[in-house]
């Protein structure tokens, strides 16, 4: 890796992820008999999300912070793209590694734009380039630059602050992104949306991401690989989510997996990977009579009312059309729609909350993309069981 690649050179093309290798990495603190991190060795492949999961105090955050030398290792080596991190100036190293933490860690006295511009400014980008990159990053994380660039962190919701935090971490186009429980302080719905956003960004950018969490469900959803850590960051198992769910290495790992491994299998599949159902869609300007005709004789008598951009608004049924003379204002509000990046486990939760027992799926711009039903999930689990049985024979 060149110096430029470590720092992030701000070129138009995205810097691809690079391999990270930890070899016998140990951290000892003065006055403590046991090491905080004890001889950790692992290879983090380029362009993958690797999740470190383990109980509080096990050393997972310490392990991650040694990668960008926020904590200096006592012994062992860490390389990024084949280069020992200790051979690089620590400040230059950190400017070339994105870092996102819980509650975003934004500077409260700086605007959103100035927060995002922090690292590009430090590495010498000119103002025009920084301004363009700031707007690009805001758009990338789903925030309109015109509405958000001049706001202060206190004027944002928790989820918006986390999006800005991710934008700031990516602003200098680093090959590596470190994320320390970045979504742990937001509500479950917002957390799911932020996870989906991260997966969408990763599909576009291909960074190498090291993600720390204590939530095994989050690890299964996000990780290409998971490192389950025990005391002193000892690696109990390092493998793909599917392999860990199917064959935990020991009782401690099995405890993380829990008794609902079959349901967790639903986390391994995205909504985009299954065949979606469909239903009639209309706008409020369509006529009631035309919708009655469309629904006549259908076994499942529901349609979706959408806005002019095909974003779903409400469910409407045959019964609700009986005395209606317009589609404006009638029907049942839809629940929180699923994204194409959502997992089938999240789809199950959405289905249980829907009166129609059907969840709406939307695309990147919120447009209607299809439907998920209970039959979709049952069919997927049946196929998994059949595949597993066949493999054992």
VENHUKA-V432023 format. One record per residue. N is the residue number from 0. PSI is psi as a letter, one per 40 degrees, with the letter a starting at -180 (NA if undefined). D_FIRST is the distance of its C-alpha to the first C-alpha in whole Angstrom. Layout:
N,PSI,D_FIRST ; N,PSI,D_FIRST
This chain:
0,h,0 ; 1,i,4 ; 2,d,7 ; 3,d,8 ; 4,d,6 ; 5,d,7 ; 6,d,10 ; 7,h,11 ; 8,e,12 ; 9,e,16 ; 10,i,16 ; 11,d,18 ; 12,i,16 ; 13,i,15 ; 14,h,11 ; 15,i,11 ; 16,i,11 ; 17,i,9 ; 18,i,10 ; 19,h,11 ; 20,h,13 ; 21,h,16 ; 22,h,18 ; 23,f,22 ; 24,h,21 ; 25,i,24 ; 26,h,26 ; 27,h,29 ; 28,i,31 ; 29,h,34 ; 30,e,37 ; 31,h,36 ; 32,d,37 ; 33,i,35 ; 34,i,31 ; 35,d,30 ; 36,h,27 ; 37,h,27 ; 38,f,25 ; 39,h,23 ; 40,h,21 ; 41,i,19 ; 42,h,16 ; 43,h,16 ; 44,i,15 ; 45,h,13 ; 46,e,15 ; 47,i,18 ; 48,h,20 ; 49,h,21 ; 50,h,24 ; 51,h,25 ; 52,i,28 ; 53,i,31 ; 54,i,34 ; 55,h,34 ; 56,e,33 ; 57,e,31 ; 58,e,28 ; 59,d,26 ; 60,d,25 ; 61,d,24 ; 62,d,22 ; 63,d,20 ; 64,e,20 ; 65,d,19 ; 66,d,15 ; 67,e,15 ; 68,f,17 ; 69,d,20 ; 70,h,22 ; 71,h,21 ; 72,i,21 ; 73,d,24 ; 74,i,22 ; 75,i,20 ; 76,i,16 ; 77,h,14 ; 78,i,10 ; 79,h,8 ; 80,f,5 ; 81,e,7 ; 82,h,6 ; 83,h,10 ; 84,d,11 ; 85,e,14 ; 86,e,12 ; 87,i,11 ; 88,h,14 ; 89,d,16 ; 90,d,17 ; 91,d,13 ; 92,d,12 ; 93,d,15 ; 94,d,15 ; 95,e,12 ; 96,h,13 ; 97,i,16 ; 98,h,19 ; 99,h,23 ; 100,i,26 ; 101,i,29 ; 102,f,32 ; 103,d,29 ; 104,f,29 ; 105,i,29 ; 106,h,31 ; 107,d,35 ; 108,e,35 ; 109,i,33 ; 110,i,33 ; 111,d,31 ; 112,d,30 ; 113,d,29 ; 114,d,27 ; 115,d,25 ; 116,e,24 ; 117,d,23 ; 118,d,20 ; 119,d,20 ; 120,d,22 ; 121,d,21 ; 122,e,18 ; 123,e,20 ; 124,i,21 ; 125,i,24 ; 126,d,27 ; 127,d,28 ; 128,d,24 ; 129,d,24 ; 130,d,28 ; 131,d,26 ; 132,d,23 ; 133,d,26 ; 134,d,28 ; 135,d,26 ; 136,d,25 ; 137,d,28 ; 138,d,29 ; 139,d,26 ; 140,e,28 ; 141,f,31 ; 142,h,33 ; 143,h,34 ; 144,d,33 ; 145,d,37 ; 146,d,38 ; 147,d,35 ; 148,d,33 ; 149,e,36 ; 150,i,37 ; 151,i,36 ; 152,d,35 ; 153,e,39 ; 154,e,40 ; 155,i,37 ; 156,i,38 ; 157,d,36 ; 158,d,34 ; 159,d,34 ; 160,d,32 ; 161,d,30 ; 162,d,29 ; 163,d,28 ; 164,d,26 ; 165,d,24 ; 166,d,24 ; 167,d,23 ; 168,d,20 ; 169,e,18 ; 170,d,19 ; 171,e,16 ; 172,f,15 ; 173,i,12 ; 174,d,10 ; 175,h,12 ; 176,h,16 ; 177,h,18 ; 178,h,22 ; 179,g,25 ; 180,f,28 ; 181,d,27 ; 182,e,31 ; 183,e,33 ; 184,e,35 ; 185,i,36 ; 186,i,39 ; 187,d,39 ; 188,d,39 ; 189,d,37 ; 190,d,34 ; 191,d,35 ; 192,d,34 ; 193,d,31 ; 194,d,29 ; 195,d,30 ; 196,d,29 ; 197,d,25 ; 198,d,26 ; 199,d,26 ; 200,d,23 ; 201,d,21 ; 202,d,23 ; 203,d,22 ; 204,d,18 ; 205,f,17 ; 206,i,15 ; 207,h,14 ; 208,h,17 ; 209,h,19 ; 210,h,22 ; 211,h,25 ; 212,i,29 ; 213,e,32 ; 214,h,33 ; 215,d,33 ; 216,d,34 ; 217,d,31 ; 218,d,29 ; 219,d,30 ; 220,d,30 ; 221,d,27 ; 222,h,25 ; 223,d,23 ; 224,i,24 ; 225,h,25 ; 226,h,25 ; 227,h,29 ; 228,i,29 ; 229,a,32 ; 230,i,33 ; 231,f,30 ; 232,f,28 ; 233,h,29 ; 234,h,27 ; 235,d,31 ; 236,h,29 ; 237,h,26 ; 238,a,26 ; 239,i,27 ; 240,d,30 ; 241,d,32 ; 242,d,32 ; 243,d,32 ; 244,d,35 ; 245,d,37 ; 246,g,37 ; 247,i,36 ; 248,d,35 ; 249,a,38 ; 250,d,40 ; 251,d,38 ; 252,d,35 ; 253,d,39 ; 254,d,40 ; 255,d,37 ; 256,d,37 ; 257,a,41 ; 258,e,44 ; 259,f,43 ; 260,d,40 ; 261,d,42 ; 262,d,42 ; 263,d,38 ; 264,d,37 ; 265,d,38 ; 266,e,35 ; 267,e,33 ; 268,h,34 ; 269,i,34 ; 270,d,37 ; 271,e,35 ; 272,e,35 ; 273,i,39 ; 274,h,42 ; 275,i,43 ; 276,a,47 ; 277,i,48 ; 278,i,51 ; 279,i,53 ; 280,i,52 ; 281,i,54 ; 282,i,54 ; 283,e,56 ; 284,e,58 ; 285,i,59 ; 286,i,62 ; 287,d,64 ; 288,d,66 ; 289,d,63 ; 290,d,61 ; 291,d,64 ; 292,d,64 ; 293,d,61 ; 294,e,61 ; 295,h,64 ; 296,e,64 ; 297,h,61 ; 298,d,61 ; 299,h,58 ; 300,f,59 ; 301,i,57 ; 302,i,55 ; 303,h,52 ; 304,h,53 ; 305,i,50 ; 306,a,49 ; 307,d,49 ; 308,e,45 ; 309,f,46 ; 310,h,45 ; 311,h,47 ; 312,d,50 ; 313,i,52 ; 314,i,54 ; 315,h,57 ; 316,i,60 ; 317,d,63 ; 318,d,65 ; 319,e,64 ; 320,e,65 ; 321,d,68 ; 322,e,69 ; 323,i,67 ; 324,e,67 ; 325,i,64 ; 326,e,60 ; 327,h,59 ; 328,e,59 ; 329,i,60 ; 330,i,58 ; 331,h,56 ; 332,i,52 ; 333,i,49 ; 334,a,47 ; 335,h,44 ; 336,i,42 ; 337,i,39 ; 338,i,36 ; 339,d,35 ; 340,e,32 ; 341,i,35 ; 342,i,35 ; 343,d,39 ; 344,d,39 ; 345,d,39 ; 346,d,41 ; 347,d,44 ; 348,d,44 ; 349,d,45 ; 350,d,47 ; 351,d,49 ; 352,e,50 ; 353,h,51 ; 354,d,55 ; 355,e,54 ; 356,f,52 ; 357,h,49 ; 358,h,46 ; 359,h,45 ; 360,h,41 ; 361,i,40 ; 362,a,37 ; 363,d,34 ; 364,e,37 ; 365,e,39 ; 366,i,41 ; 367,h,43 ; 368,e,41 ; 369,a,44 ; 370,i,45 ; 371,h,45 ; 372,i,48 ; 373,d,49 ; 374,d,49 ; 375,d,46 ; 376,d,45 ; 377,d,47 ; 378,d,46 ; 379,d,43 ; 380,d,44 ; 381,d,46 ; 382,d,44 ; 383,d,41 ; 384,d,44 ; 385,d,45 ; 386,d,42 ; 387,d,42 ; 388,d,45 ; 389,d,45 ; 390,d,42 ; 391,d,44 ; 392,NA,47
